[in-house]
């Protein structure tokens, strides 16, 4: 069902929220009459942070205006005449508003569609037939909304009490001036009268004064009670405010930041900030209302001082509310788009910072400037301790100043750093085995905000996720390992940038699987068998039991410092090579399940020995980073498993895996029993067309000289049980091949280097 159809069925607060999305910037009538067209456009493909996408946004704007004009032209009848005029007016209005800034139109519509989808989803969850079994997310949101409603009621209650107090105090002052001061003036004037008259009038005036003073004392006590009662209510409100703010900032916002960090490892997107911003804005509004109430109460106290504890109470309330708003402003200055965590010098990079309460507190009325600097891990620790580090410098970033901009359509206040570049970096002294790719930095963003007409001024700072600085692409592999380990195993509230030195193997498996799926861009992750293979490699174990590895831990050194036994590369370097190869050249075959991949040589032999001749499988090379080999079964002297020398990225840049498999006629069945053409034919390169200009076109073909025979009939292919005669063996040197026999039990495994030959087609 279209989102707009569902959105029109919203009720209550959800309907009000949906209606508030529209206005002069985007009329609701446009959404209504072009709903199908709007929902059919690819708004998400436009990168709002890339100015080069403006052309794409302009086309969407022009198409929207054309659709509106078409809709207007097709209106008929008396009612249609009015609608025709209205839609034509909206077309002109949108063109005038967004013609110079079409990206803002895309931003506006994306915000509208996202919010509508959220509101519809929340409404459908609340109306679900599951009864009381509402998911935890909905329950949490419901609790937050209930707390906001309670805060609204409390704030309205204290507002009413404050007005009553003000009226009572004003009446008290009037009575004091009209009665007490007048009687006092009359008593003073008695001194000018004769003694007889003074004695006659004085007792009456003194009696009146006593009565008035008694009334004033009672009223003053009543006012003091009102003041104390109001202060106690404010204390209750502030306690609930603190609790609500803790839930939003220390739970929800921290969870969003954690999701953002895991997204750096390939986890699911952290999600939008619209809900968090709406909560933070509600907090800001409620805090500011209560702060103004407390200030008005303080003004009333100063206007009519009455001895008592109220002065100290009001001071405490004022201090508390200032602390609360300070925590809100400083905590909601966040990094919406993180800088790259592997940062190469002399290379452009981008980042976006955002103040979630900027619009509500009118910070944009005096647009603040944000500055970005790179700091070391030690400097980051000092910053959290409020130690002065301004004299220290860890590098120089070009284009590191940016003014925050307010986007009216979405109500967001943000600064987009589009063209930063790290010119130079200053490294600390390293000790032991630590390399430059293990040294962590962070980008510090800082600014100054004034709130309430410079009534409050806040110095705000926020740190990016850890950044590893490299100067050459060859360092990327090891730098990525540092980032992956930090993102996966960092704990909330840690001292920068402390991570455990060892983790449980299942934790690492989760991180590796997340990274693998993201890098390969595949829904097919690492199976339990794949993870057992990785455990065997990581721990030099031969166990096939997943349970045996569950309690084992892997250290950072085992992960990416110490080379694997008998190799000159680490576990991570091998795994990263597999990801890189699969991402660039093997992705469709991995998605099809054609690549077993994580199988060692012995396992491949065991799997193929009982299969028909020509059965083959694809496994990642144990001995070479970023290599994949083909193992196949045949009868050659005796039952054997053969292995080609591993293919690498360089090989596949010449000829693809599918074409190479097509070339090798002795490969017939993909393990366990799938005909190879059934699996790979859709990826074969189409045959070259015949020459029409007198030239013969060359074509590259792969051959294994020992097996260079015409394509046999699979049905007639002898199996291991047939004991067919082995093919003739020629001296390998005559073919320029590499032959390396490895004896495994009673079976020989031979490694063959393939040859590429040119054939000509006319």
C-alpha positions in Angstrom: 0.0 0.0 0.0 1.3 3.5 -0.9 2.7 5.4 2.1 0.4 8.4 1.4 -2.8 6.2 1.6 -1.6 4.9 5.0 -0.6 8.3 6.2 -4.1 9.7 5.6 -5.4 7.1 8.1 -3.2 8.4 10.9 -5.0 9.8 14.0 -4.3 12.0 17.0 -0.8 13.2 17.6 0.6 11.2 14.7 -1.8 12.9 12.3 -0.8 16.3 13.8 2.9 15.4 13.3 2.3 14.4 9.7 0.4 17.6 8.9 3.2 19.7 10.5 5.6 18.4 7.8 3.8 20.6 5.2 3.6 24.3 4.7 4.7 27.1 2.4 7.9 25.2 1.6 6.0 22.2 0.4 2.2 22.3 0.2 0.2 19.2 1.3 -1.9 19.4 -1.8 1.2 18.7 -3.9 1.9 15.6 -1.8 -1.7 14.5 -2.3 -2.1 15.0 -6.0 1.3 13.7 -6.9 1.6 11.0 -4.3 2.2 8.1 -6.7 4.8 10.1 -8.7 6.6 11.3 -5.6 6.9 7.8 -4.0 8.2 6.5 -7.4 11.2 8.7 -7.6 14.7 7.6 -6.4 15.3 10.4 -3.9 17.7 8.4 -1.9 20.1 8.2 -4.8 20.9 11.9 -4.5 23.9 12.5 -2.2 23.0 15.8 -0.4 26.6 16.3 0.6 27.9 16.3 -2.9 27.4 19.6 -4.8 27.9 17.7 -8.1 24.5 16.0 -7.5 22.8 19.4 -7.9 22.2 18.6 -11.6 20.3 15.4 -10.6 18.3 17.3 -8.1 17.5 20.0 -10.7 16.1 17.3 -13.0 13.8 16.0 -10.2 12.6 19.6 -9.5 11.9 20.2 -13.2 10.0 16.9 -13.4 8.0 17.7 -10.3 6.9 21.0 -11.8 6.1 19.4 -15.1 3.9 16.8 -13.3 2.1 19.6 -11.4 1.5 21.5 -14.6 0.2 18.3 -16.3 -2.1 17.7 -13.3 -3.4 21.2 -13.5 -4.1 21.0 -17.2 -6.3 17.9 -16.8 -8.6 19.5 -14.3 -12.2 19.9 -15.6 -15.4 21.4 -14.4 -16.2 24.2 -11.9 -14.2 22.7 -9.0 -11.4 21.7 -11.4 -11.0 25.4 -12.5 -10.1 26.4 -8.9 -7.8 23.4 -8.5 -6.1 24.2 -11.8 -5.3 27.7 -10.6 -4.1 26.4 -7.3 -1.8 23.7 -8.7 -0.4 26.1 -11.3 0.4 28.5 -8.4 2.1 25.8 -6.5 4.3 24.9 -9.5 5.4 28.5 -9.8 6.0 28.7 -6.0 8.2 25.6 -5.9 10.2 26.7 -8.9 10.8 30.1 -7.2 11.7 28.5 -3.9 14.0 25.7 -5.1 15.3 26.7 -8.5 18.6 28.0 -7.0 18.9 25.3 -4.4 17.3 22.1 -5.8 19.2 19.9 -3.3 17.0 21.5 -0.6 13.9 20.2 -2.3 15.4 16.7 -2.3 16.3 17.1 1.4 12.7 18.3 2.2 11.0 15.4 0.4 13.3 12.8 1.8 12.6 14.2 5.3 8.8 14.1 4.6 8.8 10.5 3.3 11.0 9.2 6.1 8.8 10.8 8.7 5.6 9.5 7.1 7.0 6.0 6.9 8.0 6.2 10.6 4.7 7.5 11.7 2.8 4.8 9.7 5.1 2.1 11.0 4.6 3.2 14.6 0.8 3.4 14.1 0.7 -0.1 12.6 2.8 -1.5 15.5 0.4 0.0 18.0 -2.6 -1.4 16.2 -1.1 -4.9 15.7 -3.3 -7.9 16.7 -0.4 -9.1 18.9 -2.2 -7.5 21.8 0.2 -6.9 24.7 3.2 -8.3 22.8 4.6 -5.0 21.6 8.2 -5.1 20.7 10.7 -3.5 23.1 11.4 -0.6 20.8 7.8 0.5 20.7 7.6 0.1 24.5 10.6 2.3 25.0 9.3 5.0 22.6 5.9 4.8 24.4 7.6 5.3 27.8 9.6 8.3 26.5 6.4 9.9 25.0 4.6 9.3 28.3 7.4 11.0 30.2 7.2 14.0 27.9 3.4 14.2 28.5 4.0 14.1 32.2 6.6 16.8 31.9 4.2 18.9 29.8 1.5 18.6 32.5 4.0 19.4 35.3 5.3 22.5 33.4 1.8 23.7 32.8 0.9 23.2 36.4 3.9 25.3 37.6 3.1 27.9 35.0 -0.4 28.2 36.5 1.0 28.3 40.1 3.5 31.0 39.1 0.7 33.2 37.7 -1.3 32.7 40.9 1.7 33.6 42.9 2.3 36.7 40.8 -1.3 37.8 41.2 -1.2 37.2 45.0 2.0 39.1 45.3 0.8 42.0 43.3 -2.4 42.2 45.5 -0.2 42.0 48.6 2.0 44.9 47.4 -1.1 47.0 46.5 -2.6 46.3 49.9 0.6 47.2 51.6 0.9 50.4 49.8 -2.7 51.4 50.1 -3.2 50.5 53.8 0.0 50.0 55.7 1.9 52.9 54.1 -1.2 55.2 54.3 -1.7 54.4 58.0 2.0 55.0 58.6 1.7 58.4 56.9 -1.3 59.3 59.0 0.6 58.4 62.2 3.5 60.5 61.1 1.2 63.4 60.4 -0.1 63.3 64.0 3.0 65.1 65.2 1.7 68.3 63.6 -1.6 68.1 65.5 -2.3 69.5 69.0 -1.7 67.0 71.8 -5.5 66.6 72.4 -6.3 65.7 68.8 -3.3 63.4 68.6 -4.4 61.5 71.7 -7.9 61.2 70.2 -6.9 59.8 66.8 -3.7 57.9 67.6 -5.3 54.8 69.3 -7.6 54.2 66.3 -4.7 54.4 63.8 -2.5 52.2 65.9 -5.3 49.6 66.1 -5.8 49.7 62.3 -2.0 49.4 61.8 -1.9 46.3 64.0 -4.8 44.8 62.1 -3.2 45.5 58.7 0.2 44.2 59.9 -1.3 41.0 61.1 -3.0 40.6 57.8 0.2 41.3 56.0 2.1 38.8 58.1 -0.5 36.1 57.3 -0.4 37.0 53.6 3.4 37.0 53.6 3.5 33.6 55.2 1.0 32.4 52.6 3.1 33.8 49.8 6.1 32.1 51.3 4.2 28.8 51.3 3.3 29.4 47.6 6.9 30.0 46.8 8.1 26.9 48.6 5.3 24.8 47.0 6.3 26.1 43.6 10.0 25.4 44.2 9.1 21.8 45.3 7.1 21.3 42.2 10.1 22.6 40.1 12.3 20.2 42.0 10.0 17.3 40.9 10.0 18.5 37.3 13.8 18.9 37.2 14.2 15.4 38.6 12.0 14.0 35.9 13.8 16.1 33.3 17.1 14.7 34.4 15.7 11.1 34.2 14.3 11.7 30.8 17.5 13.4 29.5 19.5 10.4 30.8 17.3 8.0 28.9 17.6 10.0 25.7 21.3 11.1 25.9 22.9 8.2 27.8 20.8 5.4 26.3 19.3 6.3 22.9 22.0 8.7 21.7 24.8 6.4 22.9 23.2 3.5 21.2 23.0 5.5 18.0 26.7 6.3 18.3 27.4 2.6 18.9 25.4 1.7 15.7 27.4 4.4 13.9 30.6 2.8 15.0 29.5 -0.7 14.0 28.4 0.7 10.6 32.1 1.5 10.1 32.7 -2.3 10.2 29.9 -2.9 7.8 27.0 -3.2 10.3 23.5 -2.0 9.5 23.1 1.8 9.0 22.9 3.7 12.3 19.5 5.1 11.2 18.3 8.7 11.0 18.5 11.3 13.7 14.9 12.7 13.2 13.4 10.9 16.2 16.4 11.7 18.4 16.3 15.3 17.3 12.5 15.6 18.0 13.1 14.2 21.6 16.1 16.5 22.2 14.1 19.5 20.9 11.2 18.6 23.3 13.8 18.4 26.1 15.2 21.8 25.1 11.8 23.4 25.0 10.7 22.0 28.3 14.0 22.9 30.0 13.9 26.4 28.7 10.3 26.9 29.8 11.2 25.7 33.4 14.3 27.9 33.4 12.2 30.9 32.5 9.7 30.1 35.2 12.5 29.8 37.8 13.9 33.1 36.7 10.5 34.7 37.1 10.1 33.2 40.5 13.5 34.7 41.4 12.4 38.1 40.1 9.3 37.9 42.3 11.4 37.1 45.3 13.7 40.0 44.7 10.6 42.3 44.2 9.3 41.3 47.6 12.0 39.8 49.8 10.6 37.6 52.6 13.0 36.0 55.0 13.3 32.2 54.7 14.9 29.3 52.8 13.4 30.2 49.4 16.5 32.2 48.3 18.7 29.1 48.7 16.2 26.9 47.0 15.9 29.1 44.0 19.7 29.3 43.7 19.8 25.5 43.7 17.1 25.3 41.1 18.7 27.8 38.8 22.1 26.0 39.1 20.4 22.6 38.4 18.5 23.8 35.4 21.6 25.4 34.0 23.5 22.1 34.4 20.7 20.3 32.6 20.6 22.6 29.6 24.4 22.6 29.5 24.5 18.8 29.3 21.8 18.8 26.6 23.6 21.3 24.4 27.1 19.8 24.8 25.8 16.2 24.3 23.8 17.0 21.2 26.7 18.4 19.3 27.4 15.3 17.4 29.2 14.0 14.3 26.4 13.0 11.9 28.8 11.8 9.2 32.2 10.5 10.4 35.4 11.3 8.6 37.1 8.2 7.1 38.7 6.1 9.8 41.7 5.2 7.6 42.9 8.7 6.6 45.5 9.2 3.9 47.5 12.4 3.9 47.1 14.8 1.0 43.7 13.3 0.3 40.4 15.1 0.5 37.8 13.9 3.0 34.5 15.1 4.4 32.5 15.1 7.7 29.3 16.6 9.0 28.6 17.8 12.5 25.1 18.6 13.8 23.5 20.3 16.8 20.3 18.4 17.5 18.8 21.3 19.5 20.0 24.2 17.3 16.7 25.1 15.8 14.7 25.0 19.0 17.2 27.2 20.9 17.6 29.6 18.0 21.3 29.1 17.9 21.1 29.7 14.1 20.2 33.3 14.7 23.9 33.9 15.2 25.4 31.1 13.1 28.3 29.5 14.9 31.6 28.4 13.3 33.0 25.0 13.8 36.7 24.2 13.7 38.3 20.8 13.1 41.7 19.7 14.3 43.5 16.4 14.5 44.6 15.2 17.9 46.5 12.2 19.3 45.2 9.6 21.6 47.0 11.2 24.5 45.5 14.6 23.7 42.0 13.1 23.5 42.5 11.7 27.0 43.6 15.1 28.3 40.6 16.8 26.7 38.2 14.5 28.6 40.0 15.5 31.8 39.6 19.2 30.9 43.3 19.6 30.7 44.7 22.3 28.4 46.2 20.9 25.2 46.0 23.9 23.0 49.8 24.2 22.7 50.0 20.6 21.4 49.6 19.9 17.6 49.3 16.6 15.9 48.9 17.8 12.4 47.5 20.4 10.0 44.1 20.1 8.3 43.3 22.3 5.4 39.8 23.8 5.0 39.1 23.0 8.6 36.6 25.8 9.4 32.9 25.7 8.5 29.8 27.8 9.5 26.8 25.9 10.7 23.8 26.3 8.4 20.1 26.0 9.3 17.9 24.1 6.9 14.4 25.4 7.3 12.6 22.5 5.7 14.1 19.9 8.0 14.8 22.1 11.0 18.4 20.9 11.2 21.5 22.9 12.1 24.7 21.4 10.7 28.1 22.1 9.3 29.3 20.2 6.2 33.1 19.9 5.9 33.4 18.9 2.2 37.0 19.5 1.3 39.2 18.9 4.3 42.7 17.5 3.7 45.3 16.4 6.1 48.5 18.2 5.1 50.8 16.7 7.6 50.8 14.5 10.7 53.0 14.5 13.9 53.4 11.1 15.3 54.3 10.2 18.9 57.2 8.0 19.9 56.2 4.3 19.4 57.4 1.5 21.6 57.7 -2.2 21.2 55.9 -3.9 18.3 53.4 -1.0 17.7 53.5 0.3 14.1 52.3 3.5 12.6 49.1 1.7 11.5 48.3 1.0 15.1 48.6 4.6 16.2 45.1 6.2 16.7 44.2 9.8 16.2 40.8 11.6 16.3 39.3 14.6 14.6 38.2 17.2 17.2 35.3 19.4 16.3 34.8 22.5 18.5 32.5 25.5 18.5 30.9 28.1 20.7 27.1 28.6 21.0 25.1 31.4 22.6 21.6 30.7 23.8 18.9 33.2 24.7 20.5 36.3 23.3 24.0 35.5 24.8 22.3 34.7 28.1 24.2 31.4 28.1 27.4 30.7 26.2 28.6 27.1 25.7 32.0 25.8 24.5 31.2 22.5 22.8 33.6 19.8 21.6 33.1 16.3 20.1 35.6 13.7 19.0 35.4 11.5 15.9 35.8 7.8 16.0 39.5 6.7 16.0 41.4 7.6 12.9 44.5 5.8 11.6 46.7 8.0 9.4 48.5 6.5 6.5 50.8 7.9 3.8 50.7 5.1 1.3 48.1 2.6 0.1 50.2 -0.3 1.1 49.4 0.6 4.8 45.7 0.4 4.2 45.4 -3.3 5.1 47.0 -3.0 8.6 45.3 0.3 9.3 41.9 -1.3 8.5 42.7 -4.1 11.0 43.2 -1.5 13.8 40.0 0.2 12.9 38.0 -3.0 12.8 39.3 -4.2 16.2 38.5 -0.8 17.7 35.0 -0.5 16.2 34.1 -4.1 17.1 35.3 -4.2 20.7 35.2 -0.6 22.1 33.1 -0.2 25.2 30.8 2.8 25.9 32.4 5.5 28.0 35.9 4.2 27.6 39.1 6.2 28.0 40.3 7.1 24.5 40.9 4.7 22.8 41.2 1.7 25.1 40.2 -1.7 23.7 40.7 -5.2 25.0 43.9 -6.9 23.9 42.1 -10.2 23.5 38.5 -11.2 22.8 36.5 -14.4 22.6 36.6 -16.1 19.3 32.8 -15.9 18.8 33.0 -12.1 19.2 35.7 -11.9 16.5 33.6 -14.2 14.3 30.7 -11.8 14.5 33.0 -8.9 13.5 34.6 -10.8 10.6 31.2 -11.9 9.3 29.9 -8.3 9.5 32.9 -7.0 7.7 32.9 -9.7 5.0 29.3 -9.2 4.0 29.7 -5.5 3.8 33.0 -5.6 1.8 31.7 -8.2 -0.6 28.2 -6.6 -0.6 26.5 -9.9 -0.2 23.8 -11.4 1.9 25.7 -14.6 2.0 28.0 -14.4 5.0 30.4 -16.8 6.7 28.8 -20.2 7.5 29.6 -22.2 10.6 31.9 -24.4 8.5 33.7 -21.3 7.2 34.2 -20.0 10.7 35.6 -23.4 11.8 38.1 -23.2 9.0 39.1 -19.7 10.1 39.5 -21.0 13.7 41.7 -23.8 12.5 43.9 -21.3 10.6 43.9 -18.8 13.5 44.8 -21.3 16.2 46.7 -23.9 14.1 44.2 -26.5 15.1 42.8 -29.5 13.4 39.5 -29.7 15.3 36.3 -29.7 13.4 34.1 -29.0 16.4 32.7 -25.4 16.6 32.1 -25.8 20.3 35.8 -26.3 21.0 36.6 -22.8 19.8 33.7 -21.0 21.7 35.7 -20.4 24.8 39.0 -19.7 23.1 40.4 -16.1 22.9 42.3 -14.4 20.2 44.8 -11.6 21.0 45.5 -8.6 18.9 49.0 -10.0 18.2 47.6 -13.2 16.9 45.1 -11.2 14.8 47.6 -8.8 13.0 51.1 -8.8 14.5 52.3 -12.4 14.4 52.6 -14.2 11.1 50.8 -17.5 10.7 53.0 -20.6 11.1 55.1 -21.1 8.1 53.8 -17.9 6.4 55.0 -14.4 6.0 51.6 -12.8 6.6 49.2 -12.5 9.5 45.7 -14.0 9.9 44.0 -10.6 9.1 46.2 -10.0 6.1 45.1 -13.4 4.7 41.5 -12.8 5.4 41.6 -9.2 4.0 43.1 -10.6 0.8 40.2 -13.0 0.5 37.7 -10.2 0.9 39.5 -8.0 -1.6 39.6 -10.7 -4.2 36.0 -11.7 -3.7 34.8 -8.1 -3.8 36.6 -7.3 -7.0 36.3 -10.5 -9.1 34.3 -13.2 -7.4 31.2 -11.6 -5.9 28.6 -13.2 -8.3 30.1 -16.6 -7.9 30.2 -16.3 -4.1 26.5 -15.2 -4.1 25.6 -18.2 -6.2 27.3 -20.5 -3.8 29.8 -21.6 -6.4 32.8 -20.9 -4.2 33.4 -23.1 -1.2 36.4 -20.9 -0.5 37.3 -21.7 3.1 38.5 -25.2 2.5 42.1 -26.4 3.0 44.1 -28.7 0.8 43.4 -31.9 2.8 39.7 -31.2 3.0 39.5 -30.6 -0.7 41.2 -33.9 -1.3 38.8 -35.8 1.0 35.8 -34.2 -0.7 36.9 -34.9 -4.2 38.4 -38.4 -4.0 35.1 -40.2 -4.3 33.6 -37.9 -6.9 33.5 -38.5 -10.7 36.4 -37.4 -12.9 36.4 -33.7 -13.7 34.6 -32.8 -10.4 36.2 -29.6 -9.1 35.9 -27.0 -6.4 37.1 -23.5 -5.7 39.1 -22.7 -2.6 41.1 -19.8 -1.3 44.8 -20.3 -1.3 46.5 -21.1 2.0 49.9 -19.9 0.8 49.2 -16.7 -1.1 47.3 -13.6 0.0 44.3 -12.9 -2.2 44.5 -16.1 -4.2 42.0 -18.7 -5.2 42.8 -22.2 -6.7 40.9 -24.9 -8.5 41.1 -28.4 -7.2 39.8 -31.3 -9.3 39.7 -35.1 -9.3 40.9 -37.3 -12.0 42.5 -40.7 -12.6 46.2 -40.2 -13.6 48.3 -43.3 -12.8 46.0 -43.6 -9.8 43.2 -41.6 -8.2 44.5 -38.1 -7.7 43.5 -34.5 -6.8 45.1 -31.8 -8.8 45.5 -28.1 -7.8 46.1 -25.2 -10.2 48.5 -22.5 -9.1 46.4 -19.8 -7.3 44.8 -17.0 -9.4 45.1 -13.5 -8.1 43.6 -10.1 -8.9 46.2 -9.7 -11.6 45.1 -12.9 -13.3 41.4 -12.0 -13.3 42.2 -8.5 -14.8 43.3 -10.5 -17.9 40.6 -13.2 -18.0 37.7 -13.8 -15.7 37.2 -16.9 -13.5 34.1 -18.0 -15.4 36.0 -17.8 -18.8 39.0 -19.7 -17.3 36.7 -22.4 -16.1 35.0 -22.5 -19.5 38.5 -22.9 -21.2 39.5 -25.9 -19.1 37.6 -28.8 -20.8 38.7 -31.3 -18.1 36.6 -29.4 -15.5 33.1 -30.9 -15.8 31.2 -30.8 -12.5 31.2 -28.2 -9.8 31.3 -30.0 -6.4 29.3 -31.9 -5.6 27.6 -32.7 -8.9 26.5 -29.5 -10.8 27.4 -29.3 -14.5 29.8 -26.4 -14.8 27.9 -24.6 -17.6 24.8 -24.7 -15.5 26.6 -22.6 -12.9 29.0 -20.4 -14.9 27.6 -20.0 -18.4 25.7 -16.8 -17.7 29.1 -15.2 -16.8 31.0 -16.4 -20.0 32.2 -13.6 -22.3 30.2 -13.8 -25.6 32.3 -15.2 -28.5 34.0 -12.6 -30.7 32.1 -11.6 -33.9 33.7 -12.6 -37.1 36.1 -10.1 -38.7 34.7 -7.9 -41.4 37.7 -5.7 -42.2 40.1 -8.4 -43.3 41.7 -8.8 -39.9 41.6 -11.9 -37.7 40.8 -11.1 -34.1 42.9 -12.7 -31.4 41.3 -14.3 -28.3 43.0 -15.3 -25.1 42.4 -18.9 -23.9 43.7 -20.7 -20.9 45.1 -24.1 -21.1 46.6 -26.7 -18.8 48.9 -28.5 -21.3 48.6 -31.9 -19.5 44.8 -31.7 -19.9 44.5 -29.8 -23.2 42.1 -32.2 -24.9 38.9 -31.6 -26.8 35.8 -31.2 -24.7 34.8 -34.8 -23.7 31.3 -36.1 -23.3 30.5 -35.9 -19.5 28.2 -39.0 -19.8 31.1 -41.0 -21.1 33.6 -39.7 -18.6 35.2 -42.5 -16.5 34.9 -42.3 -12.8 37.2 -43.5 -10.0 35.4 -46.8 -9.9 36.0 -47.3 -13.7 39.7 -47.4 -13.2 40.2 -45.8 -16.6 43.6 -45.4 -18.1 45.3 -42.2 -17.1 46.2 -39.6 -19.7 49.6 -39.6 -21.1 52.1 -37.6 -19.2 54.6 -35.5 -21.1 57.7 -33.9 -19.6 56.4 -30.8 -17.9 59.3 -28.6 -18.9 58.2 -28.9 -22.5 55.1 -26.9 -21.6 56.7 -24.3 -19.3 54.6 -25.6 -16.4 55.2 -25.7 -12.7 54.7 -29.2 -11.1 55.0 -29.7 -7.4 54.1 -33.2 -6.1 52.9 -33.3 -2.5 52.4 -36.8 -1.0 49.4 -37.1 1.2 49.0 -40.7 2.4 48.8 -42.9 -0.7 47.5 -40.1 -2.9 49.5 -37.4 -4.8 48.4 -33.8 -5.2 49.9 -31.9 -8.1 50.0 -28.2 -8.4 49.8 -26.9 -12.0 50.5 -23.4 -13.3 48.2 -22.7 -16.2 49.2 -21.2 -19.5 47.4 -18.5 -21.6 47.4 -19.0 -25.3 46.3 -16.8 -28.1 43.9 -18.3 -30.6 42.6 -16.5 -33.7 39.1 -16.4 -35.0 38.2 -15.4 -38.5 
